[in-house]
Amino acid sequence: MNHWKSAGWSTRLALVACLVPWPAQAERADRNQPTLIVADHQTVDDLKQVSVFTGHVVLTKGTIRVTGERMEYREDPEGYQYAVVTAAPGAQATFHQRRDPIRPSIEETIDGVADRIEYDNRADTVKLFTHAVVRRLENGVERDVFTGEKITYDARNSHYDLTGSTSDPRVTARIAPRIDESAEQARKPGDPGAKGRNE
């Protein structure tokens, strides 16, 4: 797996870069959508109030999609959902969510993979453990990539927190430049104000 390691990047520097909040937030409509879980098998522990799904597990809730081989799922008395998803040997669990658009022409999504994923509906957080990679895409084109042993994605505040492992404490981030679309439009030929600005 290519982690885009860059010489001279310290863990602290990468963390500072990753914690910069982007304008978009997770799709707000997801919170009010029903949760659907599909799997090969389900067992219910009434004492612990936990359901365990195994075999090609897929959880969907609005634009959220989480997949893995095994999922422990519970719901609190207020209706918030919590899930711990683990991957099959040699595979990885996945997470996908669309974010509220900040520009009409851009569809922004977050995609993550890891050996284990913890989804917390109440806090709007996703924690990815072991060989974790999170990508931000615009219209299907990869823009940002974050890698670490543990990544916490705070969907409510659009924050990322990266942590390395004991054997490899470094984390990496590849961040695309943020383009001011309004400024780009102003520089295009034919803009009524362009002539005056260029004279």
Number of C-alpha atoms within 10 A of each C-alpha: 5 5 16 13 13 11 6 7 13 13 17 13 14 20 19 12 16 23 15 12 13 12 10 18 19 23 19 15 12 18 17 9 13 9 14 11 16 15 18 12 12 16 11 14 9 8 6 8 11 17 16 18 23 20 16 16 22 22 20 19 17 18 17 21 18 25 24 28 20 25 30 18 19 18 14 10 7 7 10 13 16 19 22 20 30 24 22 15 8 6 13 21 24 24 24 19 22 22 22 18 16 13 10 7 9 13 16 24 24 21 19 25 25 27 21 23 30 20 20 16 17 13 13 15 19 21 22 29 21 18 19 27 24 24 20 22 18 14 11 11 12 16 16 17 21 25 28 27 22 22 26 20 22 20 21 14 15 19 16 22 19 27 22 19 13 8 7 10 12 21 27 25 25 18 15 11 8 8 8 8 9 8 9 9 12 14 14 11 10 10 11 10 12 14 11 8 9 7 5
